[in-house]
Amino acid sequence: MRRFYAENLDASGNIVTLSGDEAKHISRVLRMCQGDELLLINGAGEECTAVITGFNEDSVTLEILSRGISSAEPEVRVTLFQCLPKQGKMEVIIQKCVELGIHRIVPVISKRCVVKPDGRDNKLTRWNRVSQEASKQCGRAFVPQVTEYKKLAEIDFSAFDTVLLAYENESERNLKACLRSLEEKPRDAAVIIGPEGGFDPAEAELIVQRGGVAVSLGRRILRTETAGMAMLAQIMYELE
């Protein structure tokens, strides 16, 4: 059953009106008809079965038949702190990490980032759209948020149970051993991925001082657009 995003899902009513791109997709692209059933998600985990009851020029009206909470969400909430990669790579990172179960994505500015945002940067809107589309495609009812940019030195990791730093200079502790040594399954975990040039050693040391654990991802050095996906897949395998 096809999924559509409805930010105006109201728990107190059973009639929902979709407009904009979602309505256009239903009526003009898919050519769905009155009486067809579909799924609505609100981006916060709620999932509703609904039936189309009518069409207007730019909107679609639906009646909710049933409500529930999606079972697709992992128990561990992983936040990806992704240092800004070169142009085009961030959308792939967002799409694939959403499919793998990420909870939130924070674009990070570090010393060796080639890309630097300016005041005219409008990428966040597009990135959140990518997250929304990926959530619908993979069967999630929760839409991970891509937040505002943050400088690495200013990030507070104290709210996380586990903070994992992918670091190419770490040779003794690998991710698998680190995950299997945890006494309790973390509720909130942070994954930190550097840019194409890696972390400045002083930056890595700062993260460790703030409670981070540097881990190796194996005997090969992964690209920045691969590392986060690889870590997330291993975390979901070990902890879910």
C-alpha positions as CSV (number, residue, x, y, z in Angstrom):
1,M,0.0,0.0,0.0
2,R,1.4,3.4,-1.0
3,R,2.5,5.9,1.7
4,F,2.0,9.6,1.8
5,Y,3.1,12.3,4.2
6,A,0.3,14.2,6.0
7,E,1.7,16.7,8.5
8,N,-1.9,17.7,9.4
9,L,-2.9,14.3,10.8
10,D,-5.1,15.2,13.8
11,A,-5.8,12.5,16.4
12,S,-9.2,14.2,17.2
13,G,-10.6,13.9,13.7
14,N,-10.9,11.3,10.9
15,I,-11.0,13.6,7.8
16,V,-7.7,14.7,6.3
17,T,-7.0,16.9,3.4
18,L,-3.8,16.6,1.4
19,S,-2.5,19.4,-0.9
20,G,0.7,20.3,-2.7
21,D,3.0,17.6,-4.0
22,E,1.3,14.7,-2.2
23,A,-2.1,15.5,-3.7
24,K,-0.6,16.0,-7.1
25,H,1.1,12.6,-6.9
26,I,-2.1,10.9,-5.9
27,S,-4.3,12.4,-8.5
28,R,-2.2,13.2,-11.5
29,V,0.8,10.9,-11.3
30,L,-0.8,7.7,-9.8
31,R,-4.3,8.5,-11.0
32,M,-5.8,7.0,-7.9
33,C,-9.6,7.0,-7.6
34,Q,-12.2,7.6,-4.9
35,G,-12.5,4.5,-2.8
36,D,-8.8,3.6,-3.1
37,E,-7.0,3.0,0.2
38,L,-3.5,4.2,1.1
39,L,-1.3,4.8,4.2
40,L,-0.7,8.2,5.8
41,I,2.3,9.0,8.0
42,N,2.9,12.1,10.1
43,G,6.7,11.8,10.4
44,A,6.5,11.2,14.2
45,G,5.8,7.4,14.0
46,E,2.0,7.4,13.5
47,E,0.6,5.3,10.6
48,C,-3.0,5.5,9.4
49,T,-4.9,3.6,6.8
50,A,-7.2,5.9,4.9
51,V,-9.6,5.9,2.0
52,I,-9.9,8.6,-0.7
53,T,-13.4,10.3,-0.4
54,G,-13.0,13.1,-2.9
55,F,-10.9,15.3,-5.1
56,N,-10.8,19.1,-5.5
57,E,-8.7,21.1,-8.0
58,D,-5.5,21.1,-5.9
59,S,-6.3,18.7,-3.0
60,V,-7.5,15.3,-2.0
61,T,-9.8,14.4,0.9
62,L,-9.5,11.2,2.8
63,E,-11.2,9.4,5.7
64,I,-9.0,7.6,8.2
65,L,-10.1,4.0,8.8
66,S,-7.5,3.0,11.4
67,R,-4.6,4.4,13.3
68,G,-1.5,2.8,14.7
69,I,2.2,3.2,15.6
70,S,4.7,1.9,13.1
71,S,6.7,-1.2,14.1
72,A,9.5,-0.2,11.7
73,E,11.4,1.9,14.1
74,P,14.6,0.6,15.9
75,E,14.8,0.6,19.7
76,V,18.1,2.4,19.6
77,R,18.0,6.0,18.4
78,V,21.2,6.8,16.4
79,T,22.1,10.3,15.6
80,L,24.6,10.7,12.7
81,F,27.0,13.7,13.0
82,Q,28.2,13.9,9.4
83,C,31.0,16.3,8.6
84,L,30.1,18.0,5.3
85,P,31.2,16.1,2.3
86,K,31.7,17.4,-1.2
87,Q,28.8,18.4,-3.3
88,G,26.2,15.7,-4.0
89,K,27.2,13.1,-1.5
90,M,25.1,14.3,1.4
91,E,21.8,13.4,-0.3
92,V,23.0,9.8,-0.8
93,I,24.2,9.6,2.9
94,I,20.7,10.8,4.0
95,Q,18.8,8.5,1.8
96,K,20.6,5.3,2.7
97,C,20.9,6.1,6.4
98,V,17.2,6.8,6.6
99,E,16.6,3.4,5.0
100,L,18.9,1.8,7.6
101,G,17.1,3.3,10.6
102,I,18.8,6.6,11.5
103,H,17.0,8.8,14.0
104,R,18.5,12.2,13.2
105,I,21.2,13.7,11.0
106,V,23.4,16.6,12.0
107,P,25.6,18.3,9.3
108,V,28.9,19.2,10.9
109,I,31.6,21.7,10.0
110,S,35.1,20.5,10.9
111,K,38.6,21.8,10.1
112,R,39.1,19.8,7.0
113,C,35.7,20.2,5.4
114,V,36.1,21.5,1.8
115,V,32.4,22.6,1.7
116,K,31.6,25.6,3.9
117,P,27.9,26.8,4.2
118,D,27.1,30.4,3.7
119,G,24.1,32.5,4.7
120,R,22.4,31.8,1.4
121,D,22.6,28.0,1.7
122,N,19.2,26.4,1.1
123,K,20.3,22.7,1.2
124,L,18.5,21.9,4.5
125,T,15.0,22.1,2.9
126,R,16.1,19.7,0.1
127,W,17.8,17.4,2.5
128,N,14.8,17.1,4.7
129,R,12.7,16.4,1.6
130,V,15.1,13.6,0.7
131,S,14.7,12.2,4.3
132,Q,10.9,12.3,3.9
133,E,10.9,10.5,0.6
134,A,13.3,7.9,1.8
135,S,11.1,7.3,4.9
136,K,8.0,6.7,2.7
137,Q,9.9,4.4,0.3
138,C,11.3,2.1,3.0
139,G,8.1,1.8,5.1
140,R,8.9,4.1,8.0
141,A,6.3,6.4,9.6
142,F,9.0,8.4,11.3
143,V,10.9,11.1,9.3
144,P,14.4,11.7,10.6
145,Q,15.2,15.4,10.8
146,V,18.3,16.9,9.2
147,T,19.1,19.7,11.5
148,E,20.9,23.0,11.2
149,Y,24.7,23.0,10.7
150,K,26.9,22.7,13.8
151,K,30.6,23.3,14.4
152,L,32.3,20.3,15.7
153,A,34.0,22.1,18.6
154,E,30.6,23.3,19.9
155,I,28.7,20.0,19.9
156,D,27.7,18.7,23.3
157,F,27.5,14.8,23.4
158,S,26.5,14.5,27.0
159,A,22.9,13.5,26.2
160,F,24.1,10.2,24.5
161,D,24.6,6.9,26.1
162,T,27.2,5.9,23.6
163,V,29.4,8.2,21.3
164,L,31.3,6.4,18.5
165,L,33.9,8.1,16.5
166,A,35.0,6.5,13.2
167,Y,38.7,7.2,13.2
168,E,41.2,6.0,10.6
169,N,44.1,6.2,13.1
170,E,42.5,3.9,15.6
171,S,44.2,0.5,15.4
172,E,43.3,-1.3,18.7
173,R,39.6,-1.0,19.1
174,N,37.2,-2.0,16.3
175,L,33.4,-1.2,16.2
176,K,32.3,-4.8,16.6
177,A,34.3,-5.3,19.8
178,C,33.1,-2.0,21.1
179,L,29.4,-2.8,20.6
180,R,29.8,-6.3,22.1
181,S,31.5,-4.9,25.2
182,L,28.5,-2.6,26.1
183,E,26.9,-3.7,29.4
184,E,23.5,-2.4,28.4
185,K,21.9,-1.6,25.0
186,P,22.1,2.2,24.6
187,R,18.9,4.1,24.1
188,D,20.6,7.1,22.3
189,A,23.8,6.7,20.4
190,A,25.9,9.1,18.4
191,V,28.0,8.2,15.3
192,I,30.6,10.8,14.2
193,I,32.0,10.7,10.7
194,G,34.7,13.0,9.3
195,P,35.1,14.7,5.9
196,E,37.1,13.5,3.0
197,G,40.3,14.6,4.6
198,G,39.6,12.9,7.9
199,F,39.7,14.5,11.3
200,D,42.5,16.7,12.5
201,P,44.1,14.8,15.4
202,A,43.2,17.6,17.8
203,E,39.6,17.3,16.8
204,A,39.6,13.5,17.4
205,E,41.2,14.1,20.8
206,L,38.6,16.6,21.7
207,I,35.8,14.2,20.9
208,V,37.4,11.5,23.1
209,Q,37.8,14.0,25.9
210,R,34.1,14.6,25.7
211,G,33.2,10.9,26.1
212,G,33.6,9.6,22.6
213,V,35.1,6.3,21.8
214,A,37.4,6.1,18.7
215,V,36.8,2.9,16.7
216,S,38.2,1.3,13.6
217,L,35.9,0.1,10.8
218,G,38.4,-2.5,9.6
219,R,41.6,-2.8,7.5
220,R,40.3,-0.6,4.7
221,I,39.7,3.2,4.9
222,L,36.1,3.9,3.9
223,R,34.9,7.0,2.1
224,T,33.0,9.5,4.1
225,E,29.8,8.6,2.3
226,T,30.3,4.9,3.1
227,A,31.5,5.1,6.7
228,G,28.2,6.2,8.3
229,M,26.2,3.6,6.4
230,A,28.6,0.9,7.4
231,M,28.6,1.9,11.0
232,L,24.8,2.1,11.1
233,A,24.3,-1.3,9.5
234,Q,26.7,-2.9,12.1
235,I,24.9,-1.1,15.0
236,M,21.5,-2.3,13.9
237,Y,22.9,-5.8,13.4
238,E,24.4,-6.0,16.8
239,L,21.9,-4.1,18.9
240,E,18.5,-4.8,17.2
